[in-house]
Amino acid sequence: MNLSKGYLLTLVAVFLTLSILLVEPFLQYVLGAILLAYALYPLQVRLEKYTSSMIAALSLVILTVIGFVTPFMLIIASIMGNTTRILQNLEIESNPIEEIESLIEGYTGQEIDIVGEIAGSTQEIRTVVFEQSTDAFNSVTHFVIGITLGLFIMYYLLKEGDKLIDWLYQTVPLPIDIQRNLYDDISDMMWAVLFGHVFVAIVQGGVAGLGFFATGIPNATFWTIIMMVLAMVPLVGAIPIWGGAVVYLFLLNKPLLAIALFAYSVIVVGLTDDYLRPFAVERYAELNPAVILLGILGGAYTFGIMGLFFGPIILGGLKATLHVVSNSWDRLGEGW
């Protein structure tokens, strides 16, 4: 390796490190934009036959806002509203502080002034409330900026996706046919995760949620979303949630509803997993359940919520890369 190549590699390492630092605060939103753009790109290609790439990409971004972002924000608002109503409905007894003071004095023989202690801590409470309010404002601001950034990235990925693909073919130092095989394998892995695990999980959680609505389970929308997330985890799925709902109905002395929900969950919800998931795995790529579980848990721990999706894709990408290496290593020249 000569001095010029070493200098170029150093520049690449420096700018790559700085770029990672720039992206890291909004990594979740960037990964989400990439995932959505990849899933919607086939539709972008079809729309470009009838209109310009700009209008097609803008239409898909608007569709994403209507279909994903807005419902997500409404769900959060609903959960917060339910929490507020629960707090407002709590019945506070007339003089609980005096009763507590009397009980403490009766057991210990010592007088205690809870009101005075609370009054003396007012300033500390105000400080804590101010800090929490500032953190909440910063979180909301970061969320709004991240969503906006993600939508912009998604728009340009859709609009200029073909240019990005051409750039990869020209930049990556591999023969075109090897690149094509590598990208095809990674694409199969991504579709296996998107359809075989994300889509199937959404369907399975939604079907299970219908049973919650039908049997009158409280906060059915919230638990439906939780089941959609858990359904992506192999060997676990939505069973802990609907199983807990069955027990809840039994405790309320509603055995018929409990039995109906149990039968519905085992038969109907189970069928969605038994038929849809094998279809996706056979069509796109075979992912071992242990690999999927490792990818989901490790991805969530490393990358946050988007790691649920990208964890298995990363491990699948490693598998695809090793496959290309084993089949094409002899064709690659040594050195530079």
CORWOPE-V944935 format. One record per backbone hydrogen bond with DSSP energy under -0.5 kcal/mol. NH is the residue of the N-H (numbers start at 0). CO is the residue of the C=O. E is the energy in kcal/mol with one decimal. If there is no record, write none. Layout:
((NH/CO/E) (NH/CO/E))
This chain:
((5/1/-2.0) (6/2/-2.4) (7/3/-2.3) (8/4/-2.5) (9/5/-2.0) (10/6/-2.3) (11/7/-2.5) (12/8/-2.4) (13/9/-2.6) (14/10/-2.8) (15/11/-2.4) (16/12/-2.2) (17/13/-2.4) (18/14/-2.3) (19/15/-2.2) (20/16/-2.0) (21/17/-1.8) (22/18/-2.2) (23/19/-2.4) (24/20/-0.6) (25/22/-1.8) (26/23/-1.6) (29/25/-2.3) (30/26/-2.8) (31/27/-2.0) (32/28/-2.2) (33/29/-2.3) (34/30/-2.4) (35/31/-2.4) (36/32/-2.6) (37/33/-2.4) (38/34/-2.1) (39/35/-2.2) (40/36/-1.2) (41/37/-0.5) (43/39/-2.0) (44/40/-2.4) (45/41/-1.7) (46/42/-2.5) (47/43/-1.9) (48/45/-1.2) (49/46/-1.8) (50/46/-1.5) (55/51/-2.3) (56/52/-2.5) (57/53/-2.6) (58/54/-2.4) (59/55/-2.0) (60/56/-2.1) (61/57/-2.3) (62/58/-2.3) (63/59/-2.2) (64/60/-2.4) (65/61/-2.4) (66/62/-3.0) (67/63/-3.0) (68/63/-1.6) (69/64/-2.9) (71/67/-1.9) (72/68/-2.3) (73/69/-2.4) (74/70/-2.4) (75/71/-2.0) (76/72/-2.4) (77/73/-2.4) (78/74/-2.5) (79/75/-2.5) (80/76/-2.5) (81/77/-2.5) (82/78/-2.3) (83/79/-2.3) (84/80/-2.4) (85/81/-2.3) (86/82/-2.2) (87/83/-2.4) (88/84/-1.8) (89/85/-0.5) (89/86/-0.8) (91/89/-0.6) (92/90/-0.5) (95/92/-0.7) (98/94/-1.7) (99/95/-2.3) (100/96/-2.5) (101/97/-2.3) (102/98/-2.4) (103/99/-2.5) (104/100/-2.4) (105/101/-2.4) (106/102/-2.0) (107/103/-2.6) (108/104/-2.0) (113/111/-0.9) (116/112/-2.0) (117/113/-2.7) (118/114/-2.6) (119/115/-2.3) (120/116/-1.0) (120/117/-0.6) (121/118/-1.2) (124/120/-2.5) (125/121/-2.6) (126/122/-2.2) (127/123/-2.4) (128/124/-2.8) (129/125/-2.6) (130/126/-2.4) (131/127/-2.7) (132/128/-2.5) (133/129/-2.5) (134/130/-2.5) (135/131/-2.5) (136/132/-2.5) (137/133/-2.5) (138/134/-2.4) (139/135/-2.5) (140/136/-2.5) (141/137/-2.6) (142/138/-2.4) (143/139/-2.6) (144/140/-2.6) (145/141/-2.7) (146/142/-2.7) (147/143/-2.3) (148/144/-2.8) (149/145/-2.8) (150/146/-2.2) (151/147/-2.0) (152/148/-2.6) (153/149/-2.5) (154/150/-2.4) (155/151/-2.2) (156/152/-2.3) (157/153/-2.3) (158/154/-2.7) (159/155/-2.4) (160/157/-0.8) (163/159/-1.9) (164/160/-2.2) (165/161/-2.3) (166/162/-2.4) (167/163/-2.2) (168/164/-2.1) (169/165/-1.9) (170/166/-2.0) (171/167/-2.5) (173/171/-2.4) (178/174/-2.6) (179/175/-2.7) (180/176/-2.1) (181/177/-2.5) (182/178/-3.1) (183/179/-2.3) (184/180/-2.2) (185/181/-2.3) (186/182/-2.5) (187/183/-2.4) (188/184/-2.0) (189/185/-2.4) (190/186/-2.5) (191/187/-2.2) (192/188/-2.1) (193/189/-3.0) (194/190/-2.9) (195/190/-0.8) (195/191/-1.2) (196/192/-1.3) (197/192/-2.5) (198/193/-2.8) (199/194/-1.3) (200/196/-1.5) (201/197/-2.4) (202/198/-2.5) (203/199/-3.0) (204/200/-3.0) (205/201/-2.4) (206/202/-2.7) (207/203/-2.4) (208/204/-2.1) (209/205/-1.5) (210/206/-1.0) (211/207/-1.2) (212/208/-2.4) (213/209/-2.3) (214/210/-1.7) (215/211/-0.6) (215/212/-0.7) (216/211/-2.5) (219/216/-0.7) (222/218/-2.1) (223/219/-2.1) (224/220/-1.9) (225/221/-2.0) (226/222/-2.2) (227/223/-1.9) (228/224/-1.9) (229/225/-2.6) (230/226/-2.1) (231/228/-1.3) (232/229/-1.8) (233/231/-0.6) (235/232/-1.2) (236/229/-0.8) (236/232/-1.8) (238/235/-1.1) (240/237/-0.6) (241/237/-2.3) (242/238/-2.7) (243/239/-1.5) (244/240/-2.0) (245/241/-1.9) (246/242/-2.0) (247/243/-2.4) (248/244/-2.2) (249/245/-2.0) (250/246/-2.4) (251/247/-1.3) (252/249/-1.9) (253/248/-2.3) (257/253/-2.1) (258/254/-2.7) (259/255/-2.4) (260/256/-2.7) (261/257/-2.3) (262/258/-2.7) (263/259/-2.6) (264/260/-2.4) (265/261/-2.5) (266/262/-2.4) (267/263/-1.3) (268/263/-1.6) (269/264/-1.1) (270/266/-1.7) (271/267/-1.4) (272/268/-1.1) (273/269/-2.4) (274/270/-2.1) (275/271/-1.4) (276/272/-0.9) (277/272/-0.5) (278/274/-1.1) (279/275/-1.9) (280/276/-2.4) (281/277/-2.5) (282/278/-1.8) (283/279/-2.5) (284/279/-0.6) (286/284/-0.7) (287/285/-0.5) (291/287/-2.4) (292/288/-2.7) (293/289/-2.3) (294/290/-2.6) (295/291/-2.8) (296/292/-2.6) (297/293/-2.5) (298/294/-2.1) (299/295/-2.4) (300/296/-2.0) (301/297/-2.1) (302/298/-3.4) (303/299/-1.2) (305/302/-0.6) (306/303/-1.4) (307/304/-1.5) (308/305/-1.2) (309/305/-2.4) (310/306/-2.2) (312/308/-0.9) (313/309/-2.7) (314/310/-2.0) (315/311/-2.5) (316/312/-2.7) (317/313/-2.0) (318/314/-2.0) (319/315/-2.4) (320/316/-2.5) (321/317/-2.6) (322/318/-2.0) (323/319/-2.1) (324/320/-2.6) (325/321/-2.5) (326/322/-1.4) (327/323/-2.2) (328/324/-1.5) (330/327/-1.0) (331/327/-0.8) (331/328/-1.1))
